[in-house]
């Protein structure tokens, strides 16, 4: 293991560079673009996430002696390419949708300018980060929209990989989740962490009462007691008996939740625990959360569905060459024309068209537009809001997008963006993208 991210890629990225160096085209100035041809089936919008993680990984995308030796020993590329890789650092320019932004089919989420070799080699890294993180954030945003302001905790680390669990916690937080159970997400990205005890803690003790007393002794009466290990009614009685009416919260992780929550609220109130909150977990998704909208639930914990994108574990983004300079030095727009996989060539900038009330009505993609042209207008022009922001300029990363501060910034931006979406965006039923994508 090394700290380099250079091997988080596919072999053909390096073999393309190898062939381009041999043919003399590796240094051609190019623009690549990451976009989604379509949203996951039935979704009305998507949410961009992963940008801050991606920028860190691009900075770490360097070929050390360890990587170069392996490539040489396995004859992946030729010696001239190994020499080129030894000096690799991305020195180009990247613009992108700000993290937390909504996106639609065709939105140019990331535009990468540089030589062919330095841009193409980042394809797999860019897609692996954006596809997963945006999938999680898009699902999380739908859950937040139907939670009616009640907090959601991300609890899915055990349902995904050890690294993707951290990424998922970060993406869900950007999309409006309040906290995570994952400690690394707290340390690396500043996501608030939460958690008290599982059923095993109750089963460890000689009785449920002993378990509750041990937890209250450790954390005080404001803790959350898990009351469904045996019998929920008896568990609630014991919880209030042990912690008193100042008990912070109970958690229910099984059963017919709408019925159980209503009965639990009535029981807590009858015991004088009128301020004790009810947290529910148990394989929740956006549909089950919506079904609990009229129930006296105070908080939700979501695991499997959020870390798997609620049925769409990848956002379906692709990374394509859209323009390059030819042998004469002129820009040439290029695009795929394959059935069902066509792309739109040309350098682009993007704006969101808003009506007089500030509600989004269209995603406007301007072909052959220069993203930098939007800077003087402070990202607004009349009722159009510019969507592309500089992420890397001539190899220098905009530090505002990094670390816990960048995560908090993305979360705040997401919250403001959601205020722009038409009300139809928040319907859970299958539908088309809530605004059209227009090319100009």
C-alpha positions as CSV (number, residue, x, y, z in Angstrom):
1,X,0.0,0.0,0.0
2,X,1.1,3.6,-0.8
3,X,-0.4,7.0,-0.3
4,X,-0.7,7.4,-4.0
5,X,-4.1,7.2,-5.7
6,X,-2.6,6.5,-9.1
7,X,-3.6,2.8,-9.2
8,X,-7.2,3.5,-8.5
9,X,-7.7,3.3,-12.3
10,X,-8.2,1.0,-15.2
11,X,-5.3,-0.4,-17.2
12,X,-6.6,1.0,-20.4
13,X,-6.1,4.6,-19.2
14,X,-2.4,3.9,-19.1
15,X,-2.3,1.9,-22.4
16,X,-4.0,4.8,-24.1
17,X,-1.4,7.2,-22.8
18,X,1.3,4.7,-24.0
19,X,-0.1,4.6,-27.5
20,X,-0.6,8.4,-27.7
21,X,3.0,9.0,-26.6
22,X,4.1,6.7,-29.4
23,X,1.9,8.4,-32.0
24,X,2.7,11.9,-30.9
25,X,-0.8,12.9,-29.9
26,X,-0.4,12.7,-26.1
27,X,0.3,16.4,-25.8
28,X,-2.7,17.6,-27.8
29,X,-4.8,20.1,-25.9
30,X,-8.2,18.6,-25.0
31,X,-11.3,19.0,-23.0
32,X,-13.0,16.1,-21.4
33,X,-16.4,16.2,-19.7
34,X,-18.2,14.1,-17.1
35,X,-22.0,14.0,-17.4
36,X,-25.0,11.7,-17.0
37,X,-26.9,10.8,-20.1
38,X,-30.0,10.1,-17.9
39,X,-31.0,10.0,-14.3
40,X,-31.7,6.7,-12.5
41,X,-35.1,5.4,-13.6
42,X,-37.9,7.6,-12.4
43,X,-35.8,10.1,-10.6
44,X,-36.5,13.8,-11.1
45,X,-33.1,15.3,-10.2
46,X,-29.6,14.3,-9.1
47,X,-27.2,15.7,-6.5
48,X,-23.5,16.2,-7.2
49,X,-21.2,14.9,-4.4
50,X,-17.6,13.7,-4.1
51,X,-15.9,16.8,-5.4
52,X,-13.9,17.5,-2.3
53,X,-12.8,13.8,-2.1
54,X,-11.9,13.8,-5.8
55,X,-9.7,16.9,-5.5
56,X,-7.7,15.2,-2.7
57,X,-7.3,12.1,-4.8
58,X,-6.2,14.1,-7.9
59,X,-3.5,15.7,-5.8
60,X,-2.4,12.3,-4.6
61,X,-2.4,10.9,-8.2
62,X,1.4,10.5,-8.5
63,X,3.4,7.5,-9.6
64,X,6.0,6.6,-7.0
65,X,8.8,4.0,-7.4
66,X,6.4,1.4,-6.1
67,X,3.9,1.9,-8.9
68,X,6.5,2.4,-11.6
69,X,8.3,-0.8,-10.6
70,X,5.1,-2.8,-10.8
71,X,4.2,-1.4,-14.2
72,X,7.6,-2.1,-15.5
73,X,7.7,-5.7,-14.1
74,X,4.3,-6.4,-15.5
75,X,5.0,-4.8,-18.9
76,X,1.9,-2.6,-18.8
77,X,3.5,0.3,-20.6
78,X,6.8,1.1,-22.4
79,X,9.8,2.9,-20.9
80,X,9.0,6.3,-22.4
81,X,5.6,6.2,-20.8
82,X,7.1,5.1,-17.5
83,X,9.4,8.2,-17.7
84,X,6.3,10.4,-18.4
85,X,4.4,8.9,-15.5
86,X,7.3,9.4,-13.1
87,X,6.9,13.2,-13.6
88,X,3.0,13.1,-13.7
89,X,1.0,15.7,-11.8
90,X,-2.2,17.2,-13.2
91,X,-1.3,20.7,-14.4
92,X,-4.4,21.4,-16.2
93,X,-7.7,23.2,-15.3
94,X,-10.9,21.7,-14.0
95,X,-14.3,23.4,-13.7
96,X,-17.3,21.7,-12.2
97,X,-20.7,22.0,-10.7
98,X,-20.3,23.1,-7.1
99,X,-20.6,20.1,-4.7
100,X,-24.1,19.8,-3.4
101,X,-25.6,21.2,-6.7
102,X,-28.6,19.6,-8.4
103,X,-28.0,18.2,-11.8
104,X,-30.0,16.8,-14.8
105,X,-29.3,14.8,-17.9
106,X,-26.5,16.3,-20.0
107,X,-25.3,18.7,-17.2
108,X,-21.5,19.1,-17.7
109,X,-20.6,18.2,-14.1
110,X,-16.9,18.3,-14.6
111,X,-14.9,19.8,-17.5
112,X,-11.2,18.8,-17.6
113,X,-8.8,20.9,-19.7
114,X,-5.2,19.8,-20.4
115,X,-3.2,17.5,-22.6
116,X,-4.8,14.3,-23.8
117,X,-2.5,12.2,-21.6
118,X,-2.9,14.1,-18.4
119,X,-6.7,14.3,-18.8
120,X,-7.6,10.8,-20.0
121,X,-5.6,9.2,-17.2
122,X,-8.0,10.6,-14.6
123,X,-11.2,9.1,-16.2
124,X,-11.6,6.1,-13.8
125,X,-10.8,8.1,-10.7
126,X,-13.3,10.9,-11.6
127,X,-16.1,8.5,-12.4
128,X,-15.6,6.1,-9.5
129,X,-15.9,9.0,-7.0
130,X,-18.7,11.0,-8.7
131,X,-20.8,8.0,-9.6
132,X,-20.9,6.6,-6.1
133,X,-21.0,9.8,-4.0
134,X,-23.6,11.4,-6.2
135,X,-25.7,8.2,-6.1
136,X,-25.7,8.3,-2.3
137,X,-26.3,12.1,-2.2
138,X,-29.2,11.8,-4.6
139,X,-30.9,9.1,-2.6
140,X,-30.2,10.9,0.7
141,X,-31.7,14.2,-0.7
142,X,-35.0,12.3,-1.4
143,X,-35.0,10.9,2.1
144,X,-34.4,14.4,3.6
145,X,-37.2,15.9,1.5
146,X,-39.8,13.5,3.0
147,X,-38.6,13.6,6.6
148,X,-40.4,16.9,7.2
149,X,-37.4,18.4,9.0
150,X,-36.8,15.5,11.3
151,X,-33.1,14.5,11.5
152,X,-31.7,11.5,9.8
153,X,-28.6,9.6,10.8
154,X,-26.5,7.6,8.3
155,X,-25.9,4.1,9.7
156,X,-24.8,2.1,6.7
157,X,-21.1,1.5,7.1
158,X,-21.6,-2.3,7.7
159,X,-23.6,-2.5,4.4
160,X,-20.8,-1.4,2.1
161,X,-17.1,-1.3,1.8
162,X,-14.8,0.1,4.5
163,X,-13.8,3.0,2.3
164,X,-17.1,3.6,0.6
165,X,-18.8,3.7,4.0
166,X,-16.8,6.9,4.8
167,X,-17.6,8.4,1.4
168,X,-21.3,7.6,1.9
169,X,-21.4,9.2,5.3
170,X,-19.9,12.4,3.8
171,X,-22.3,12.4,0.8
172,X,-25.4,11.9,2.9
173,X,-24.3,14.7,5.2
174,X,-23.9,17.1,2.2
175,X,-27.4,16.1,1.1
176,X,-28.9,17.0,4.5
177,X,-28.4,14.1,6.9
178,X,-27.6,15.3,10.4
179,X,-25.0,12.7,11.5
180,X,-23.3,9.4,10.9
181,X,-22.3,6.4,12.9
182,X,-18.9,6.3,11.0
183,X,-16.0,7.7,13.1
184,X,-13.6,8.2,10.1
185,X,-16.2,10.4,8.4
186,X,-16.2,12.5,11.6
187,X,-12.4,12.7,11.8
188,X,-11.7,13.3,8.1
189,X,-14.7,15.3,7.0
190,X,-16.2,16.9,10.1
191,X,-19.5,15.0,9.9
192,X,-21.2,14.8,13.4
193,X,-21.1,11.3,14.8
194,X,-23.7,9.5,16.9
195,X,-24.4,6.1,18.4
196,X,-25.0,4.4,21.7
197,X,-25.6,0.6,21.8
198,X,-26.8,-2.4,19.8
199,X,-28.8,-5.4,20.7
200,X,-25.7,-7.3,21.7
201,X,-25.1,-4.9,24.6
202,X,-28.5,-5.8,26.0
203,X,-28.0,-9.5,25.4
204,X,-24.6,-9.3,27.2
205,X,-26.2,-8.5,30.5
206,X,-28.2,-10.8,32.8
207,X,-31.3,-8.7,32.2
208,X,-32.6,-5.9,30.0
209,X,-32.8,-3.7,33.1
210,X,-29.2,-4.4,33.9
211,X,-28.2,-3.3,30.4
212,X,-30.2,-0.1,30.6
213,X,-28.7,0.7,34.0
214,X,-25.2,0.2,32.7
215,X,-25.9,2.5,29.7
216,X,-27.5,5.2,31.8
217,X,-24.6,5.0,34.3
218,X,-22.2,5.5,31.5
219,X,-23.9,8.2,29.4
220,X,-26.6,9.7,31.6
221,X,-30.4,9.7,31.3
222,X,-30.2,11.7,28.0
223,X,-29.0,8.6,26.2
224,X,-31.0,6.6,23.7
225,X,-32.1,3.2,24.9
226,X,-32.9,0.4,22.4
227,X,-36.2,-1.1,23.5
228,X,-37.1,-3.8,21.0
229,X,-34.6,-6.6,21.9
230,X,-37.4,-8.6,23.6
231,X,-40.7,-6.8,24.0
232,X,-41.2,-3.2,23.2
233,X,-43.9,-2.4,25.8
234,X,-41.9,-3.9,28.6
235,X,-38.7,-2.3,27.2
236,X,-40.3,1.2,27.3
237,X,-41.5,0.6,30.9
238,X,-38.0,-0.5,31.9
239,X,-36.3,2.4,30.1
240,X,-38.4,5.0,31.9
241,X,-38.1,3.2,35.2
242,X,-34.3,3.2,34.9
243,X,-33.7,6.7,33.3
244,X,-36.7,8.5,34.6
245,X,-39.0,10.8,32.6
246,X,-35.9,12.7,31.5
247,X,-34.9,9.8,29.2
248,X,-33.5,11.3,26.0
249,X,-34.8,8.8,23.4
250,X,-35.9,5.3,22.7
251,X,-35.0,3.5,19.5
252,X,-37.2,1.0,17.8
253,X,-35.6,-1.2,15.1
254,X,-38.3,-3.7,14.1
255,X,-42.0,-4.4,13.7
256,X,-44.9,-2.5,12.2
257,X,-43.4,0.9,12.7
258,X,-46.4,3.2,12.2
259,X,-48.4,1.2,14.8
260,X,-45.5,0.7,17.2
261,X,-44.5,4.3,17.1
262,X,-48.0,5.5,17.9
263,X,-48.3,3.1,20.8
264,X,-44.9,4.0,22.0
265,X,-45.7,7.7,22.1
266,X,-48.8,7.1,24.0
267,X,-47.0,4.8,26.5
268,X,-44.2,7.3,27.0
269,X,-46.6,10.1,27.6
270,X,-48.6,8.0,30.1
271,X,-45.3,7.4,32.0
272,X,-44.6,11.1,32.1
273,X,-41.8,10.9,29.6
274,X,-43.4,13.5,27.3
275,X,-40.2,14.9,26.1
276,X,-38.5,11.6,25.3
277,X,-37.9,11.3,21.6
278,X,-38.6,8.2,19.4
279,X,-36.0,7.2,16.9
280,X,-36.8,4.5,14.3
281,X,-34.4,2.4,12.2
282,X,-35.1,-1.0,10.5
283,X,-34.3,-0.9,6.8
284,X,-35.8,2.5,6.1
285,X,-35.8,4.2,2.6
286,X,-37.5,7.3,1.2
287,X,-40.8,5.4,0.8
288,X,-41.0,4.1,4.4
289,X,-39.9,7.4,5.7
290,X,-42.7,9.1,3.8
291,X,-45.1,6.5,5.1
292,X,-44.2,7.6,8.6
293,X,-44.8,11.3,7.9
294,X,-47.9,11.4,10.1
295,X,-46.4,9.3,12.9
296,X,-44.8,10.8,16.0
297,X,-41.3,9.9,15.0
298,X,-38.6,12.3,16.1
299,X,-35.6,10.9,14.2
300,X,-34.7,8.3,11.6
301,X,-31.6,6.1,11.2
302,X,-30.9,4.9,7.6
303,X,-28.4,2.2,6.6
304,X,-28.6,0.0,3.5
305,X,-30.8,2.1,1.3
306,X,-28.7,5.3,1.6
307,X,-25.3,3.7,1.0
308,X,-26.6,1.8,-2.0
309,X,-28.2,4.8,-3.6
310,X,-31.7,3.4,-2.8
311,X,-31.6,1.0,-5.6
312,X,-29.3,3.0,-7.9
313,X,-25.7,2.4,-6.6
314,X,-24.1,4.2,-9.4
315,X,-25.3,7.5,-10.9
316,X,-24.6,6.5,-14.5
317,X,-22.0,9.2,-15.3
318,X,-19.6,9.0,-18.2
319,X,-16.4,10.8,-19.1
320,X,-16.0,11.8,-22.8
321,X,-13.6,13.8,-24.9
322,X,-15.7,16.7,-26.3
323,X,-13.1,18.9,-28.0
324,X,-9.4,18.9,-28.9
325,X,-7.0,20.9,-31.0
326,X,-6.1,19.4,-34.3
327,X,-2.7,19.2,-36.0
328,X,-3.2,22.8,-37.2
329,X,-3.9,24.0,-33.7
330,X,-7.6,24.7,-34.2
331,X,-10.3,23.5,-31.8
332,X,-12.4,20.6,-33.1
333,X,-15.6,19.4,-31.4
334,X,-15.9,15.7,-31.2
335,X,-18.8,13.4,-30.0
336,X,-19.9,9.8,-30.0
337,X,-22.9,9.0,-32.3
338,X,-23.5,5.4,-31.0
339,X,-27.2,4.5,-30.6
340,X,-28.3,5.3,-27.0
341,X,-24.8,6.4,-26.1
342,X,-24.5,9.6,-28.1
343,X,-22.7,12.6,-26.6
344,X,-22.7,16.3,-27.4
345,X,-19.4,17.7,-28.5
346,X,-17.9,21.1,-27.8
347,X,-16.6,23.1,-24.9
348,X,-19.5,24.1,-22.7
349,X,-20.7,26.4,-19.9
350,X,-24.0,25.8,-18.1
351,X,-26.6,28.1,-16.4
352,X,-29.8,27.4,-14.6
353,X,-32.7,29.4,-15.8
354,X,-34.9,30.7,-13.0
355,X,-38.3,32.4,-13.1
356,X,-39.2,35.6,-11.3
357,X,-39.8,33.7,-8.1
358,X,-36.4,32.1,-8.2
359,X,-37.6,28.7,-9.2
360,X,-35.6,26.6,-11.7
361,X,-37.2,26.2,-15.1
362,X,-34.4,24.9,-17.3
363,X,-30.8,23.7,-17.5
364,X,-29.2,25.6,-20.3
365,X,-26.0,24.3,-21.8
366,X,-24.1,26.7,-24.0
367,X,-22.0,25.0,-26.6
368,X,-18.5,26.5,-27.2
369,X,-18.9,28.6,-24.0
370,X,-16.1,29.6,-21.8
371,X,-16.8,28.9,-18.1
372,X,-14.5,31.7,-17.1
373,X,-16.8,34.2,-18.8
374,X,-19.2,33.8,-15.9
375,X,-16.8,35.0,-13.2
376,X,-17.3,38.8,-13.5
377,X,-21.1,38.4,-12.9
378,X,-20.5,36.6,-9.5
379,X,-22.2,33.5,-10.8
380,X,-25.4,35.2,-11.7
381,X,-26.6,36.9,-14.8
382,X,-30.2,38.2,-14.8
383,X,-32.3,35.2,-14.0
384,X,-29.6,32.8,-15.1
385,X,-27.3,31.3,-12.4
386,X,-24.0,30.1,-13.6
387,X,-23.3,26.5,-12.5
388,X,-19.6,25.8,-13.3
389,X,-17.0,27.0,-10.7
390,X,-13.2,26.7,-10.9
391,X,-11.9,23.6,-9.0
392,X,-8.3,23.4,-10.3
393,X,-6.6,26.2,-12.2
394,X,-3.3,25.4,-13.9
395,X,-2.8,22.5,-11.5
396,X,-3.6,24.5,-8.4
397,X,-6.5,23.2,-6.3
398,X,-9.1,25.7,-4.9
399,X,-8.7,24.8,-1.2
400,X,-12.2,26.0,-0.3
401,X,-13.6,22.7,-1.5
402,X,-11.4,20.5,0.7
403,X,-11.6,18.9,4.1
404,X,-14.3,19.5,6.8
405,X,-14.7,23.2,5.7
406,X,-15.3,22.1,2.1
407,X,-17.9,19.6,3.2
408,X,-19.7,22.2,5.3
409,X,-19.6,24.5,2.4
410,X,-21.1,21.9,0.1
411,X,-23.9,21.1,2.6
412,X,-24.8,24.8,2.8
413,X,-24.8,25.1,-1.0
414,X,-27.0,22.1,-1.3
415,X,-29.6,23.5,1.1
416,X,-29.9,26.7,-0.9
417,X,-30.1,24.8,-4.2
418,X,-33.0,22.7,-3.0
419,X,-35.0,25.9,-2.4
420,X,-34.8,26.5,-6.2
421,X,-36.4,23.2,-7.4
422,X,-40.0,23.1,-8.4
423,X,-42.3,21.4,-6.0
424,X,-42.8,18.5,-8.4
425,X,-39.2,17.5,-7.8
426,X,-40.1,16.1,-4.4
427,X,-42.6,13.6,-5.6
428,X,-41.4,10.1,-5.0
429,X,-43.4,8.6,-7.8
430,X,-41.6,7.8,-11.1
431,X,-41.3,10.8,-13.3
432,X,-39.2,12.7,-15.8
433,X,-36.5,15.2,-14.9
434,X,-38.2,18.1,-13.2
435,X,-36.7,20.7,-15.6
436,X,-35.6,20.2,-19.2
437,X,-32.0,20.4,-20.5
438,X,-31.7,22.9,-23.4
439,X,-28.7,23.2,-25.7
440,X,-27.8,26.6,-27.1
